[in-house]
Amino acid sequence: MRNPLFQFVVAAFATIFFGVTFQVPRRHFVACGIVGAVGWVTYLLCHDVAGFSAPAATLVAVLPLAALCRLFAIRFRAPVTLFLLCGIFPLVPGAGIYYTAYYFLQDEGALCAERGFETLKIALAIAFGIALVSALPLPRHRRLPSKK
């Protein structure tokens, strides 16, 4: 793995620029960037250093990413999806989708199926990781007694 700090910064900027495209409010740019960068660096550590497969590394990377999304949503009183859509951007298997379509158009059935199945596993890992973290209950806030 190349310099993790460099990877973190580049992923953060890429996520912020993706947020600009989706008209995320400026006050949330830094949080979106942190979410995307944490997910990307976690993926790289799992895939390149620990030797996980791409779907397994994606699943592990989505867990802290989704947890940060929930944390920032509570902290900034914003929807979780605001941070989640931008944050998963570095993990989305765009190249896998491209090569699946490419091999399909080139009439390479075996390569198309192989790439398509790998891409599907990564997409399912993203969805499963988000669902897993979303299923965790949030801590209850103690309500103050109302004044009558």
Secondary structure as GFF3:
##gff-version 3
##sequence-region A 1 148
A	DSSP	alpha_helix	4	21	.	.	.	ID=ss1
A	DSSP	three_ten_helix	26	28	.	.	.	ID=ss2
A	DSSP	alpha_helix	29	44	.	.	.	ID=ss3
A	DSSP	pi_helix	45	49	.	.	.	ID=ss4
A	DSSP	alpha_helix	54	76	.	.	.	ID=ss5
A	DSSP	alpha_helix	80	87	.	.	.	ID=ss6
A	DSSP	three_ten_helix	89	91	.	.	.	ID=ss7
A	DSSP	alpha_helix	94	105	.	.	.	ID=ss8
A	DSSP	alpha_helix	109	134	.	.	.	ID=ss9
###
